[in-house]
Amino acid sequence: MNAPAPAAPSRARPFEKTATPTPAWLRRLLGRELAPSRDEYQAALDDLWAGDPAMDALIDWMYQYGPARARPLFETAVRQGADAVPDCPAPLKAFMDQLAAPAWLDPALVDEGARFIQATGRTAPYVLRDLALMGGYLLSGFNQSLVLTGALSQGTSRRVAETGKWWIDCTEEGGLLPGGEGYRGTLHVRMVHGLVRRNLDRRAEWDHARWGLPLNQVDMAATYLGFCVVMLGGLRKMGIPVTARESRAVMHLWKYAGWLMGVDERWLVDRERDGMVLLHHAMMTQSRPDHTSQELGRALSLEPLSQHFRHFATLRRRWAYRRHLSVTRYFLDREKMRQLGLPDGVQPWFPLVSLAPRLVGHVTLRFVPGLRRWQQRRGRRLQNAALGHLFGDQERGLVRPDL
């Protein structure tokens, strides 16, 4: 006899409240209503209880085998493949076998997406930090794992820097292929997520009836969609045009990254418009802003004041602080700024002043022979420089899994 399905976590919006009408222009763009059908709604609720079965099973084996022995084997398999592990244990080999390239993967299209992202320079990091990450803190259901794992006390700067390094590695040409830094980093982060899920799932403080499973499929999918759907929309609003081909390439890159991260294929899509629909479905499972939104929002807003600059450090930190707040205000209204605990009276001056030059520059470079590659190289230099301001003299590493 099958066990009854768990009740829907109380963080989810009732189905009746999801059936808001879609504006005609958006319905034409999407080819459908934005609101979920009853089956789509139920599938999203079910995924609030779904984790990452492959990684969760691997972590269970690692604890049984002995973490001190299992972790080096995992790291060798990730770096060099399962064949490089002498007498590779069956659970580890089975996990690595699941990572064989899916039939839909087009490495050339992934690289095309990476080149476009590199050419955006600092604008993509602005969108990801000041819209996707900051705006994500409005979703209090999404915040709970950050709060309970001590993310507030352990340092926002380090978390932003580590995420930035992973993003840089994923968006290098070939970075997500086996052996690449992005590939290794993604599996590293996937293990960290699995360990956090395992830890929080066993803690009394985690309110399952309200939040569902920690780091569930819906939350993982919303994160992956932030790196593609939210970024693409934000780039356009910041003045960077995106062609249909570029959109497809970026979506494909993050589809593969999400697949490596353990996101179920139900959430992985090829078209930006389908991603917009799925992101909306994920958002309907999220709770309204609460005190965690303000705590995390304030901490992120103050992060630029601890960045590392060799010259005029104080002045440049204050400039970065005001610039990032301005970008957030460009995307979020005053009420959302208040819900995030951000200062009143912030104006979107930086995006507005830089919009026309950015638009003209990116449009011009598309039509001048030879300059597209220059724009890509320059953009990547700017992105690496921004990463340097986050890490300073610290080692550019990722969060370490604590087995």
C-alpha positions in Angstrom: 0.0 0.0 0.0 1.4 3.4 -1.0 2.0 6.0 1.7 -0.2 9.1 1.4 1.5 12.1 -0.2 2.7 14.7 2.3 0.4 17.7 2.8 1.3 20.8 0.9 3.7 23.0 2.8 1.8 26.1 4.1 4.3 28.4 2.4 2.6 27.6 -1.0 -0.1 29.9 -2.3 -3.6 28.2 -2.6 -4.4 27.2 -6.2 -7.3 29.6 -6.4 -4.9 32.5 -5.8 -2.7 31.5 -8.7 -5.3 31.9 -11.4 -4.7 35.6 -12.1 -5.3 36.6 -15.7 -2.3 37.0 -18.0 -2.1 40.3 -19.9 -2.8 39.9 -23.6 0.6 41.0 -24.7 2.3 38.5 -22.4 0.0 35.7 -23.3 0.9 36.2 -27.0 4.6 36.2 -26.1 4.4 33.0 -24.0 1.8 31.2 -26.1 -0.2 30.3 -23.0 -1.5 31.5 -19.7 1.2 32.3 -17.1 -0.9 30.7 -14.3 -0.5 27.0 -13.8 -3.0 24.3 -14.6 -4.2 22.2 -11.8 -1.7 19.4 -12.7 1.2 21.9 -13.0 0.3 23.4 -9.6 0.2 19.9 -8.0 3.5 19.0 -9.6 5.2 22.1 -8.1 3.7 21.2 -4.7 5.1 17.7 -5.0 8.5 19.0 -5.8 8.6 20.9 -2.5 9.2 17.5 -1.0 11.7 16.3 -3.6 15.4 16.6 -3.2 18.3 15.3 -5.3 18.0 11.5 -5.1 21.3 10.7 -6.9 23.4 13.0 -4.6 21.4 12.2 -1.5 22.0 8.4 -2.1 25.7 9.1 -2.7 26.0 11.0 0.5 24.3 8.2 2.4 26.9 5.8 1.0 29.8 8.2 1.9 28.7 8.3 5.5 28.4 4.5 5.6 31.8 4.0 3.8 33.5 6.6 6.0 33.8 10.2 5.0 37.5 10.3 5.4 37.9 7.5 2.8 35.0 8.4 0.6 35.7 12.1 0.0 39.1 11.7 -1.7 37.5 9.1 -4.0 34.7 11.5 -4.9 37.2 14.3 -5.6 39.3 12.0 -7.8 36.3 10.8 -9.8 35.1 14.4 -10.3 38.5 15.6 -11.5 39.5 12.6 -13.6 36.5 10.3 -14.0 35.5 7.1 -12.2 38.0 5.1 -14.2 40.8 7.0 -12.3 39.5 5.6 -9.0 41.1 2.2 -8.2 38.4 -0.4 -7.6 35.8 2.4 -7.8 33.0 1.5 -5.3 29.7 0.8 -7.1 27.7 3.7 -5.6 30.3 6.2 -6.7 30.6 4.7 -10.2 26.8 4.7 -10.5 26.6 8.4 -9.6 29.4 9.3 -12.1 27.8 7.2 -14.8 24.6 9.3 -14.4 26.7 12.4 -15.4 27.4 11.1 -18.9 26.5 13.9 -21.3 22.7 13.8 -22.1 21.6 13.3 -25.6 20.3 16.9 -25.9 23.6 18.6 -25.0 25.2 20.8 -27.6 28.7 21.8 -26.4 29.1 24.4 -29.2 25.8 26.1 -28.1 27.0 26.1 -24.5 30.2 27.9 -25.5 28.2 30.3 -27.6 26.2 31.2 -24.4 29.4 31.6 -22.5 30.8 34.0 -25.1 27.7 36.1 -24.9 27.8 36.3 -21.1 31.4 37.3 -21.2 30.7 40.1 -23.6 28.2 41.6 -21.1 31.0 42.7 -18.9 30.0 44.0 -15.5 26.3 44.2 -16.4 25.5 40.5 -16.0 27.0 40.5 -12.4 25.0 43.6 -11.6 21.8 41.9 -12.7 22.5 38.7 -10.9 23.6 40.4 -7.7 21.2 43.4 -7.5 18.1 41.8 -9.0 18.2 38.0 -8.9 20.0 37.6 -5.5 18.6 40.7 -3.8 15.1 40.2 -5.2 15.3 36.5 -4.2 15.5 37.5 -0.6 11.9 38.7 -0.9 10.9 35.0 -0.9 11.1 34.1 2.7 10.7 30.4 2.0 13.9 30.5 0.0 15.8 32.2 2.9 15.3 29.6 5.6 18.3 27.4 4.7 20.6 30.5 4.6 19.5 31.6 8.0 19.6 28.2 9.7 23.1 27.4 8.3 24.5 30.6 9.7 25.0 32.4 6.4 24.3 35.7 8.1 27.0 35.3 10.7 29.6 33.6 8.4 30.0 36.5 6.1 28.0 37.7 3.1 31.2 38.9 1.3 32.6 35.4 1.2 29.4 33.8 0.0 29.1 36.4 -2.8 32.7 35.9 -3.8 32.4 32.1 -3.9 29.2 32.3 -6.0 31.0 34.7 -8.3 33.9 32.3 -8.8 31.5 29.4 -9.6 29.7 31.6 -12.1 32.9 32.7 -13.8 34.0 29.0 -14.0 30.7 27.9 -15.5 30.8 30.6 -18.1 34.2 29.9 -19.5 34.3 28.1 -22.9 34.5 24.4 -22.1 34.1 25.1 -18.4 31.2 22.8 -17.9 32.6 19.9 -19.8 34.2 17.0 -17.7 37.6 18.2 -16.4 36.5 21.9 -16.6 36.5 24.2 -13.5 32.8 24.8 -13.9 32.0 21.1 -14.1 34.1 20.3 -11.0 32.7 23.3 -9.1 29.1 22.5 -9.9 29.5 19.0 -8.6 31.3 20.4 -5.6 28.4 22.8 -4.9 25.9 20.0 -5.5 27.5 18.0 -2.8 27.4 21.0 -0.4 23.7 21.4 -1.1 23.1 17.7 -0.4 24.9 17.9 2.9 23.0 21.0 3.9 19.7 19.2 2.9 20.7 16.2 5.0 21.6 18.4 8.0 18.6 20.6 8.0 16.2 17.8 7.4 17.3 16.3 10.7 17.1 19.5 12.7 14.2 20.3 15.0 14.3 23.9 14.0 13.3 23.1 10.4 9.6 23.4 10.0 8.7 20.8 7.4 5.0 21.6 7.6 5.7 25.1 6.5 8.8 24.9 4.3 8.8 21.3 2.9 12.1 19.6 2.3 15.2 21.8 2.6 16.8 22.8 -0.7 14.0 21.1 -2.6 13.6 20.8 -6.4 11.5 24.0 -6.6 14.1 26.1 -4.9 16.9 24.6 -7.0 14.9 25.2 -10.1 14.2 28.8 -9.2 17.9 29.3 -8.6 18.9 28.0 -12.0 16.2 30.0 -13.7 17.6 33.1 -12.0 20.9 32.7 -13.7 19.2 32.5 -17.2 15.7 33.9 -17.3 16.1 36.6 -14.8 19.5 37.6 -16.1 18.3 37.8 -19.7 15.4 40.0 -18.8 17.6 42.2 -16.6 20.2 42.6 -19.3 17.6 43.9 -21.7 16.4 46.4 -19.2 20.0 47.6 -18.6 20.4 48.3 -22.3 22.0 45.1 -23.7 20.0 43.7 -26.6 19.6 39.9 -26.7 18.9 38.1 -30.0 16.8 34.9 -30.2 20.0 32.9 -30.8 21.8 34.4 -27.8 18.8 33.7 -25.6 18.8 30.1 -26.8 22.5 29.7 -26.1 22.3 31.2 -22.6 19.3 29.0 -21.8 21.2 25.9 -23.0 24.3 26.7 -21.0 22.2 27.0 -17.8 20.0 24.0 -18.7 23.2 21.9 -18.7 24.5 23.5 -15.5 21.2 22.9 -13.8 21.2 19.3 -15.0 24.7 18.8 -13.5 23.4 20.5 -10.3 20.7 17.9 -9.9 17.7 19.8 -11.1 15.0 17.4 -12.4 14.6 17.5 -16.2 10.9 18.6 -15.7 12.3 22.0 -14.8 14.9 22.2 -17.5 13.8 24.1 -20.6 15.2 25.3 -23.9 13.3 28.5 -24.5 13.3 31.6 -22.4 9.5 31.9 -22.5 9.1 28.4 -21.1 11.5 29.4 -18.4 9.4 32.4 -17.6 6.4 30.2 -17.0 8.3 27.8 -14.8 9.8 30.6 -12.8 6.3 31.9 -12.2 5.2 28.5 -11.1 8.1 28.3 -8.6 7.3 31.7 -7.2 3.8 30.7 -6.3 5.2 28.3 -3.7 7.1 31.0 -1.9 6.1 32.9 1.2 5.9 36.7 1.6 8.8 38.8 2.8 9.6 38.6 6.5 12.4 39.5 8.9 14.8 37.2 7.1 14.3 39.3 3.9 15.4 42.4 5.8 18.4 40.7 7.5 19.7 39.2 4.3 18.9 42.3 2.2 20.7 44.7 4.5 23.7 42.3 4.7 24.0 42.1 0.9 23.6 45.9 0.5 26.5 46.5 2.9 28.8 43.9 1.2 30.5 46.5 -1.1 31.8 48.3 2.0 34.2 45.3 2.6 35.4 44.9 -1.0 39.2 45.1 -1.7 40.7 48.0 -3.7 44.4 48.8 -3.9 43.9 52.6 -4.2 41.3 55.0 -2.8 39.7 52.0 -1.0 37.2 54.0 1.2 36.0 56.2 -1.7 35.6 53.2 -4.1 33.7 51.1 -1.5 31.2 53.9 -0.9 30.9 54.4 -4.7 30.2 50.6 -5.1 27.7 50.6 -2.3 25.7 53.4 -3.8 26.0 52.0 -7.3 24.6 48.6 -6.3 21.7 50.2 -4.4 20.9 52.2 -7.4 20.7 49.2 -9.6 18.5 47.4 -7.1 16.1 50.4 -7.1 16.0 50.3 -10.9 14.5 46.9 -10.8 12.5 47.0 -7.5 9.9 49.5 -6.4 10.0 51.4 -3.1 7.8 49.0 -1.2 10.1 46.0 -2.1 13.1 48.1 -1.1 11.5 48.7 2.3 10.7 45.0 2.6 14.4 44.3 2.1 15.4 46.8 4.8 17.1 49.0 2.3 17.5 52.8 2.7 14.7 55.1 1.6 15.2 57.7 -1.1 17.5 55.6 -3.3 17.2 56.7 -6.9 18.1 54.5 -10.0 20.6 57.0 -11.2 23.4 54.6 -12.3 21.3 52.5 -14.7 19.6 55.5 -16.1 22.9 57.4 -16.8 24.6 54.4 -18.2 21.7 53.0 -20.3 22.2 54.9 -23.5 26.0 54.5 -23.7 25.7 50.8 -23.0 23.0 50.3 -25.6 24.9 52.2 -28.3 28.1 50.4 -27.5 26.6 46.9 -27.6 24.6 47.6 -30.8 27.6 49.2 -32.5 30.0 46.4 -31.7 27.7 43.9 -33.3 28.2 45.5 -36.7 31.9 46.3 -36.6 34.0 43.4 -37.9 36.5 42.1 -35.4 35.2 44.0 -32.4 32.8 41.3 -31.1 35.7 39.2 -29.9 37.4 42.2 -28.4 34.2 43.0 -26.5 34.1 39.4 -25.2 37.8 39.5 -24.0 37.3 43.0 -22.4 34.1 41.9 -20.7 35.7 38.8 -19.2 38.6 41.0 -17.9 36.1 43.3 -16.2 34.3 40.3 -14.7 37.5 38.8 -13.3 38.5 42.2 -11.9 35.2 42.4 -10.1 35.8 39.0 -8.7 39.2 40.2 -7.5 37.6 43.0 -5.5 35.5 40.4 -3.7 38.3 38.0 -2.8 41.2 40.4 -2.4 44.2 38.4 -1.3 42.2 35.4 -0.2 42.4 32.2 -2.1 39.7 32.0 -4.8 38.0 28.9 -3.7 34.5 27.5 -3.1 32.8 26.6 0.1 34.1 23.4 1.5 31.8 20.4 2.1 31.8 19.4 5.7 31.4 15.6 5.8 
